[in-house]
Amino acid sequence: MKRLLAHGDILVWENDAFTCLKNGYLGIDGDRIDYLGADKPRAAYDEVKDMTGKLLLPGLINGHTHTGMSLLRGLGSDLPLDKWLFDTVFPVEDRLTDEDLRIGMELSMLEMIASGTTSFTDMYMAPGYTARAVLASGMKANLCRPMQSFDPDEAPMTCARMREMLALYDEWNGAGDGRIKTDFSIHAEYTCTEKMVRAAAEEAQKRGAGMHIHLSETEGEQRACVEKYGLTPAQWFDSLGAFAGRAYAAHGVWLTPEDRALLRDRGVTVVHCPESNLKLGSGVADVPAMVSEGLSVALGTDGAASNNNLNLMEEMHLASILHKGVRRDPTLLSPSRVLQMATVNGARLQGRTDTGALCVGNKADIVAVDMDRPHLTPNIDPLSNLVYSAQGADVCLTMADGRILYENGAFLTLDRDRILFEARKAAQRLLG
Ligand SMILES: [Zn+2]
């Protein structure tokens, strides 16, 4: 199947910035982009879609989330992170069945697809079980089973979570023509022992898999780690080999300048999650410093229990204005830089070299935003309009690997009504 998207404005990534090609053509052959240009292609296409008034951009990549947590949306609001996590979230999570996790993940995928996300990086329970839901949805995901271990005598290779991580990799890495990738994960410094971190890092290294962690989210975490080990969380993870391969760290709110230099030198991507950090009162990560110092920064929503949605368009808007206000400098984090975080840098984090930008040869992971809206008129600067004015609900087309997942409000791969019904029922049983 060859499909041509005609007359849309196209955001093209070149020379370290996005620029807008007005009234362009984007050709798709199967799962890949085979043409991009201002002139009509000579080749014939089976279908031509008129994209007049639409802005085409790369599918957004959510760099850090916990999709199964959507059933816990709104739970424990207005509590600090330690009370929210240990007293509210963990007890409910203990009662989640595999079916609950699948329903939560499907609910999350509905929301992400409808707001322009084509790929996400998940950290949650039973990822092997929920991987089937990812395949059915048509989305892409980097999945992992986070390690937690509080017993210093626990042997890594007999630990159930380690065995789950290894089984996940063996069964699912590369599934769905590469749509699913599996990474390794340590939940956080404060929920894991040195022995386990070292072992997980070694196993990830052996397989060339990524390492997904929470890092320096709160001031208390940073302080307690220094008191316990004489090292910051970044230094502690590094000393245990966690950053030896592709690694990415959510939050980074309390990183020191030395931590930032360490992460940059190790090539670790920091996943900025501004909305979750604000809601939990964790603080504001110094993203302008990270960017100017050469760190790779991606964008994530975190889970729906601390955000409380998975709308990356909203996250882009917040990331773009938050730092201008905090630093009293409107020149910081341009729309191009923020879109880069949600696309190009997200692809790098996921270890994917064929997505994150619209160009010939890349996978056809494409989003269209309908700019024919009052709040997007006049559309003088489409990139600025996208980041500062557009809403997630302005997305009118979401495509991954050339397959349309969502178009004009209709979900083509997931059963919206069945998922919402099951989600309400599961939440009632869990939280009722
Ligand atoms: Zn998280």
Boltz pocket constraint, residues with backbone or C-beta under 6 A from the ligand:
constraints:
  - pocket:
      binder: B
      contacts: [[A, 64], [A, 65], [A, 66], [A, 214], [A, 250], [A, 302], [A, 303]]
      max_distance: 6.0
